[in-house]
C-alpha cells in the first residue's frame, strides 16, 4: 500500500499500538522508526514529525499512556471505598484485562523500561521517563495501600506488604509474555483465578 504523506492524519493510538507490536517482535534495540512507520503506512520522516525524538519518544508514549489508563481505573476502584478483599479483586481484574487486551503494550511494560534507564538527566525524554516511573510507583502504591488496609482491618493476615505487592504485580505483568488471544481463558477468567490465588494467600 502507498505510504501516507506527512500532512495526512493518522491516529496517535494506532501509532502507539504499532510501536508496541514492533518492540515486542524485535525488541527496542532491534526496532527502527521505519519498521514502525510501515505498520501505519507512514514514511519514517512523517513518523518523526509526530515523535521528534524517535524511538525514545514512542516507547515513552506507549508506557505513559498505558500507565495513565491503569491508574485511572485503580483510582476509580479506590474511590468506591470497597472492603479490601473486593477492592483488591477489582484492581487485579482491571490490570489483567488491560494486559490481555494488548499484550504488546504489556510486554513493553515488562521489558523495555531498561532501554530508558540511562537517559541523560535534564532532557525531555528523561523527564518523560521520570513521569512514567512516578506513575508506576503510584500504581504499585494503590495495591500496597489496599493490602495494608486489609491487614489493619483484620481482613488479611499480616504479610510483608512490599514483597507481596511485587509478587502480585509480577504475576500479572508476566501475563503479557505468555497470554495468547483466543486461548482457553480470556482476561476476565485469568483475572478471577489470580484474584482467588492471592486472596487465599491473604485471608486469615
N, C-alpha and C positions, 0 to 999 in steps of 0.2 A: 504494500500500500504506500502511496506517497506520503511523505512526512509533512507535518504542518509547519507553516512559516511562523516566525516569532510573534507576529501580531495576532495570530489566531488563538482564541482562548482554549485552555484545557483545564479541567477541574483539578484543583490542588489535591483533593483526596485521591484522584486517580494516579497522580504523580507519586504520592507517598506510598500507595499500595504497590505500584510498580517498583519503586526503590526498595521497599521491604522484601519483595519477592526476589529481586536480583541479589540483595545482600544475603538472603537465605541460601540461594543457589551457589553463589560464587564466593561468599564471604566479603567483608568490607574491603579487604586488601585487593581482592581479585576483581571487584566490580568496577566498572567505568561509567562515566556520565553517558557515554554513547550507548552502553548496554541499557541503561535506564530510559534514555530518550527513545530508543526503538520501541520499548514497551508501550509508550503512549503516542507513538508516531510523531515525535518532535525531532528536530535537529538537536545535536548536542549544544550548539550555540543558543538555541531557544531555551533549553533547559537551564543554562547558566543565567539567562535573563530572569528566570524565576528564583534561582538559587545561586547567587553570585559566588559564594564560597565553595561551590561544588559539592562533593560527596559529604563533607562535614556538615554543611547546611542541611542536606537531605536527611542524613542519619539523625541529626538532632531534631529536625521537624517530625520525623517518624516517632522518635522516642517521646518528645514532649507532647505531641498530640494524643498518643496512646495513654500517657500517664494522666493528662488532664481529664480525659474521659473516665478513667478508672477512679480518680479522686472525686469527681462529681458524683459518681454512683455511691462510693463509700460514704461521702458526706450526707447523701440523702438517707442512707440506712441509719447513720448515727443520729440524724435529726429526728427520726421516728421514735427514739427513746424506747427501743425494744429491750426485752430481757437479754442478757449477754448471750445465752445459747442461740436464740433466734437471730440476734444481730450478727453473730459470727457465721451462722449458716448462710444468711443472705449475702454477707460480704464475700464469702467463698464462692457462692453462686455467681455473683456479679463478675468477679475476676475470671473465673474459669470459662464462663460463657463468652466473655470478651476474647480470651485467648483462642478459643476454638472457632470463633468467627473469622479470625485471620491469624493463622499460625505463623505466617512470615513476620508479622509485627511482633508477635510474642517471642519469636526466635531472636529478633534484633534486641529485645529487652534482655535476653539471657546472654547473648554472645558479643554483641557489637559495642557495648559501652567501653570495652577495653581499648578500642581504637581511639577513644577521646580522652583518655586519662592524661596524656602528656601535652595537651594543647597549651600554648603559651598563655600565661595569665594576662588579662587586660585586653584580649582580643574578643570580637563579637562572638566567635564560636565558643570560646572558653566561658563567656557569660551565659550562653545558652546551655552549655554542659552543666554549669553550676545550677542553673534553674532546674534542669532535669533531676539532678541529684537531690536538690531540696524537695522537689515533688515526690521523688521516690521515697525519701525519708519520711515525708508526711503520710504517704500511703502506708508504709510499714507501721507508722505511729498509730494509725487507726486500729490496726489489728492488735498492737500491744495494749492499747487502752481498753479495748473490749475484753481481752483476756484478763487484764489487771482488775477491771471492774467485776468480772465474774468471780475471780478469786476473793476479792473483798466482800462480795455478797454471799459467799459460800456456795455459789452455783458451780464453780470449778475448784478442783483440788489445787493446792499450791504447786506451781511449776516455775522453772526458770523462764520468765516471760520472753526475754530477748531470743534465747535459743529456740524456744517453742515457736515463736513467731517466724523465725527464719526457716524452721522446718516446714511450717505451713506454706509459706511463700515459695520455698524451693520446690516443694511437691507440685504446687500449682504452676509455677513458671515452666517447669520441665515438660508440662503437657504439650507445649508448643513444639517440642522436639519429636515426640512420638505420636501425637494425635494425627489421624487421617480422616478428613471429612468423608462422611458416608460409611464409616465403620460401624462396629457393633453397637457403640454407645454414642449418643450425642453429648453436647456440652452440659446440658441440664442434668443428664444421668450421671455423668462423671462428677459433676459438682456435688450431687447428692451423696455419692459414695465417699468422696473426700471429706465432706462435712461429717458424715457418720463416723469415719475413722478418727478424725481429730476430736470430735465431741466426745466419743467414747474414751479417748485418752485423757480428756479433761474432767469428765464427770467424777464426782467424789465416789 
